[in-house]
Amino acid sequence: MPDSATNATHFDLIIVGAGSGNSILTPDFDDKNVALVEKGAFGGTCLNVGCIPTKMYVLAAEHAFAAREAGKLGVDLEYNGADWAAIRERVFDNRIDLIAKGGEDYRRNGCPNVTVYDMEASFVGPKTLKTGRAGEEETITADTIILAAGARPFIPEWAEGIEYHTNEDIMRLDEQPKSLTIVGGGFIAMEFAHVFDALGTEVTVINRSPLLRALDEDLREPFNDIAAKRYTTHIGRTVKAATQGDDGVTLTLDDDTAVTSEALLIATGRVPNSDTLNVAAGGLEIQPDGHVKVDEYGRTTADGVWSLGDLSSPYMLKHVANAETRAVTHNVLATWGETDDLVPMPHDHVPSAVFTHPQIATVGMTEQQASDAGHDVTVKVQNYGDVAYGWGLEDSTGIVKLVADRSTGKLLGAHYMGPQASTLIHQMITVMAYDLDLRDFPRSQYWIHPALSEVTENAILGLDLTFKEV
């Protein structure tokens, strides 16, 4: 409905971002006039350039990489190369792009109470956004605004003027590069290093600190050793200059080493899109790292404006964004008098996984963090190869590290590196979420023999816990 005083179109609710933001529109909102703003593809980072397509590439990589390790099982396999175009077609043409388009078509044509805007949104005043559709700018206002505008790759200054790729386009290359330099050492960098190396690309990794530096030391050090044997690595180095040539991109490092490759992937972190939203004009405060400031319920510092996901969350993880979406949806409805009291953002026991090789998954504190917090710490590092299934796998690098409080039997952290890590860790997430006592837990259930989950059982039993007096 146009507002004659401001020449703006007014809505009950504006949602900026059609990733997790698209999930807000449950039937509870069917009687509301809603604007949904998305300048890119529906589904957000996870569907289009993140979690889902990357794992589909990882699946292809795992099959290719298996040939390297098959000999130890007495099997002679040979990897003859990847059909890059076929992989890309399976992931995007046949899956991702169809889902993204279907989601947009549904909101445009199947939801009469929703108006879709496809131009970038930015605040021009309190509860007032400039955006547009079909090339025509428009100003819109709403009683309630929910921001779910995500984040984007951070691009260092030295990359100006050269050809580079990020997670947003590297999977859509026309051809698989023969050589690839990756700058960065986090989740994105390590997943793509595995993908491209496994598929036959010569991979070089440059990072100013140890790879996956936030890991517990007992995982970080062996992982870096594994990576150094697999890729060409320049650890502790930074890029001081970059040039574009006929043979690709040449990076000059701070020790004057020159690294040339056909393609360059920049994976040096992500920055929230608060600047593109001009949030200050809407009365929103920004934290020093660029995240929109929110309280424990997802409310920003501007009345009636909420935020969730990578734009404001301390965890740039899709499962956290989904959980925050549920919380903010509940809380918005509560302010409208349609649900119970507000619920806090769900930030307890947040797990994460890196789908590199070996796979890694963690939840809770590292040993150092637990010690710094004053706990009576006991730890157990359990080798995969010391349980039956791991032994059968001929696994020599997989480990589980559990961190617990000796006197209370409380699990403080769980850290997995090896096959099925992202699945195996879920039992430990449950232990933490329900505050189960590790002194009782391992013998209160069966552990299938010889499933790989026995590595968790043995790790728990290996902890030095103070048992309760009978």
N, C-alpha and C positions, 0 to 999 in steps of 0.2 A: 504494500500500500504506500503510495507516494506521500511524503511529508512536505506540505506546501511551504513550510517555513524554511526548510533546509534544501529543498529540491532533491531529497534523498528517498530511497525506497526503504521502508521500515519492515523489519521482520521480528518475530518473537525470538528467534535464535539464529545466530550466524556461527557456522563451524568453518574454520580455516584449516584445510588439510583433509584429504580423502584417503589417508592411510588408516591408522587406528581411528581417526576422526569419523570415518565413514561408518564405523561400528556403533557409534553413538545412537544412530537413528533406529531405535527399537520401536515397536508399536506404541510405546508410551508417548511418542512425539507426533503421532498421526494427526492430532488435532492442532498442531502448531504450524505456523508459517515459517519455513526454514530456508536459509540460504546456505549452500555448500560451496565453498571456494576451493578450487584445485587447479593450479596452473599446469601441472604435469599429468602423469598417468595415474589413474585411480589405483589404489592399493599401496601407494607410498613406497618408501625405500625397500621395505622387506620383500614385497612381491616383485618389484620391477628391477631393482639393482642390488639387492642385498640378500637376506637370509635364504630365500627359496631358490632363485636361480643359481646362486653360488653353490649351494649344496647339491644341485643337480649336476653342476660341473665337477664337483668333488666326487660324486658317484662315478662319473666317467673316469676320473683320475685314479680312483681306487682300483678299478678294473685294470687300467693300464699299468699301474705300479705293481700289481700282484705278480706280474711276470718277473720282476726283479728278485722277488723273494720266494718264488715257487720252488727253486732248486733245493732249498733246505728241507722241503717236504717230499723230495724225490720226484717232482713233476717238472717236465721240460716245457716251459712256455716261452713264447717269443712275442714281443710287442712290435708290431709293424707300422705303427703310426695312427694318428687320429684323423678322422674325417671331420675337420673343424666345422665346416658348413652344416653337416648333418647334426652335430651336437647343438650348434646354435639354433638350427631349425626346430629340433625337438624341444629345446628349452623355451624359446621365445615364440616362434611362429605357431607352434602346436599347443602351447600351454600358457605361458605368462601373458602374452599380448591379448589372447582371447579372453582371459579372465579379467584383465584390466579394462578392456573395452566393454565386456559384459557388465561389469560393475558400474561403469559410467552410463551405459545405455539404460540400465535399470533405474538409476537415480533421475535421469533426464526424462524418461518416458513412462516409468512405472510408479512414480511417487508424485502425485498431483500437488502435494503440499511442499515440495522441495524445488527450489530454483538453483540451478547449477551455474556458477561463474567460473570462467576458465582463464582469467587474467590475474596476475599477481595482486595480492591484497597488501595494503599498507594503511596504517592509521593516519587519519588527518584530524582527529579530535577524539574526545572521549566517546567510546561506543560507536565510533564512526570510521568506516573503512572506504578507501577508494579501491575499486576493482573494475571488473567489466566482463563482458561476454560478447562473442562474435566480433571482436575488434572494437567494440564501443565501450568507452569508459563509463562507469556509473559509481555513484556514492550510495552506500548502504549503511543502515543503522539497525541496532537491535537492543532489546532489553537485556539479553544475555548473549555473550560471545564465548565460544570455546576455541582456544588456539591449539592446533595439533599440526603445526607447520614443519616440524622436523628439523633436520640438520643437513649439512652438505660437506663435501671434502674440503679440508684445509689445503690451500695451495701456497707454498713458500715463494718468496719474492724471486729467488733465483730461476724459477720456472718460466718467468715472463719471456715471451718471444720464441719459445721452443714448443715442439709437439710432444704432448704428454697425454696419458690416460689416467682415469680414476676408476673406482669400482662402478661408476655410472655408465661407462662405455666400453671397458676392456673386454667384456664378454660378448660384445656385438661387433668385434673386429671382423673385417671381411676375410682375413687370413690369419692363421696362427703364426705369430712371429718366431723366427729362428732363435732369436736371443731377446731377453727381457731383463732390464734392470728395475728392481723394486726398491724404492726409497721408503723406509718405514719398517717397524718391527712389531706391530700389534696384530690384532685378530685378522684384519683384512689382508695385511701384507703376507702373513704366514699361510692363510688359506690359498691365496693366489700363487704363492711360491710353490706350494704343493701341486696345485692344479697344472700349472704350466710346465714345471719340471717333469711331472709324471707323464704328461702328454708329449714330451720330447723337446721342449724349448730349453735352451741354455739359460739358466737363471742366476742372476747376481743380486745379492741383497746388501743394501747399505743402511746402516742405522747407527745413531749416535749413542745408543745404550744397548745393553743385552737384549736379545729378542724376547718378547713377551716378559718384559722386566717386572711386571706386577705379580708374576707367579711366585709361589713358595720356592725358596732356594733349592729344595731337593728335587723340584721339577724343572726349574729354570736352567740350572747348570747342565743337566743331561740333555735337555732339549736343545740348548745352544750347541752342545757337542755334536748332536745328531745333525743339526742344520748345517754346521760347518763342514761336515763330511759330504753332505748332499749338494749344497749350493756353493758358489763362490761368495764369500761373505767379507764385508768390510765393517767390522763392529767397532764402535767407538769413534766413528768417522762422521764428518758432516760434509755437505756439498757447498763449495764456495763459488762455483761457476758452472754454467751449462751452455753448450753450443750445439746448433743443429747442423748436420752435414749430410752428404749424400748417403752415407752408410748408417745413418741413424742419429742418435743423441749421444754426445760425449759429456760426461760429468767429471769435473775436476774436484777432487776431494781436498780436505784441509791438510793432508800430508803430501799433496801434489800428485797423487795417483790419478791416472786418467782411466775412466771406465766408459767403454763405448758399447752400445747395444742397438738393435734394430728398433726396439720399442721401450718406452719408459712408463712405469706405473708409479704414481705418487699415492702413497698410503700413509700419510703423516698425521692422521687424526681427522676429526670432524668438528665443525663449528655450528652452533645453533643458528637458526635463521631469524633471530631477533632483529638483526640489523635491516634485513630486507622488509620486515614488517613495520619498521619505524615505530616500535612499540612505545618509545618515550612520548610520542604525540598522543598516545592513548592513555597516558598516565601510569604506565607500567614501569616498574623498576627492573633493572638488569643486574645480575651478579657479575663479579669481575671476569668470570670465564665466558660471559655472553649468554648464559642461560637466563630465561625469564624467571624472576623471583616469584615463588609461590609459597603458601603456607602448607601446613600438614594436610589440608583438605583439597589442595589444588587451586585455591583462589589466588589470583595475582593481587598486586597492590591497587588495582583499579576496580572499583565497584562493579560487580556483574560480569567480570571477565575472568575466565578460568584458563588453565593451561595444563597440557599433559605431553608425555612422550619426550622425544629428543630435544624439543625446544626448551624444556624446563627441568627434565628429570636428571638426577645424578647418575642414572643408569641408561646408557644408550643401547638398550636391548629390546627387541620386539615383545618378548613375553612380559617385560615390565610395562611397556606402553599399553599392552592389552589390559593388564591388571589396573593400571592407572585410568584407562578408559572406563572400566566398570565402576571404579570409585567415583570419578568425576560425574559420570552419568547419574549415579545414585544421588550424589550431592546436589547437582543441579535440580533434579526432581524434588529433592528435599526442600530446597529453597522455594520451590513453587508449591510446597505443601502437599506433594503427592507421594512421598515416602517417609521413612522414619528419619532419625537424626543423621547428621553427617558422619561419614566413615573416613578414617585417615588413609592417606596414600599407602599402598601395601609394599613397603620397602624392607621387610624382614626376610632374612635368609634368601637373598637373591642369588641364584646360580648363573653360571655362564659356561659356554663351551666354545672351543676353537676346533673347527673341522679341518685341521691340517693333518699331517702324518708325522708322528703318532698323534691321534686325537687327544684332546685335553678338555677336562671339565673340572670346575671348582665351585665350592660354595663355602661361605663363612671365612674365618680368619686363617691367615698363615700362621706358622709357628711363631714368627717374630711378633706379629700383631697380638697374638694371644699372650705372649710373655710380657709385652709392653703394657697390656691391659691388666696385668697383675694376677693372672690365673696360675693355679698350680698345674703346670703344663706337663702332659705326657703325650708322646707321639709314637706312631708306629709306621714304618715304611715297609710295605709288603710288595714283593716282586710278583708280577703276573706269573712268571715262570716257575714259581714255587707252589702253584696249585695245579691241579690236574689238567684243566683246559688250557691254561697258559703254557704248561709244559708241552702239551700236544701241539700248540701253535708254534713251538720253537721260539717263543718270545723271550728276548733278552734285554729289552728296554722298558717294558711296561711296568709301572709302579702305581701303588695307591699309598697316599700318605694321609693318615687321620691325626687330627689334633684334638685333644680332649682335656678336660679338667680332671685331674687325678682324684680329687677328693669328692667330687659330686657325680662323676660318671657322665657329665654333660659333654656332648659333641660340640666342639667349637669350630671345626673346619674340616672339609674333606677335599682332597686333591687327587685327581686321576689323570694318568697319562698312559694311553695305550688303546687297544681295540675296545670298541663299545663304551668308551669313557662317558659319553654324553647320556647313555642309557643306564649304565651301572650306578652312576652317582645319585639316581633318583631315590634309592632307598635311604641314602644319607640325608637328602633334602627332607624326606618324611620324618626321619629321626629328629632333625632340628626343628621342623615346623610343629611337631607335636611334643617336643621336649621329652623324648624317650630317654630312659636311663640305659647307658651302654653296658652297665653291669648286668642287666636283665635281658636286654634286647637279643643278643646273638643266640641264646638258648631258648627263647620264647617262640621260635618259629623254625621251620625246616629251611635248609639251603640245598637246592637241587644239586646232586653230584652226578656228573662232573661239570656243572655249568660254571661259566666264568665268574658268576656272582660269589663263588667261594673265596675269591680274592678279598672281597669285602668282609666276609665272615672271619677269615684268618687275621685280617688287619685289626678288627675289633678285639679279637681274642688276644692279640699281641700287645694291646695297650696295658700299661702298668697302672691299674685302677685300684683305689682303696675300696675294698668291698664292705658293704654294710654288715654290721653285727646282727646275727640271727637272734 
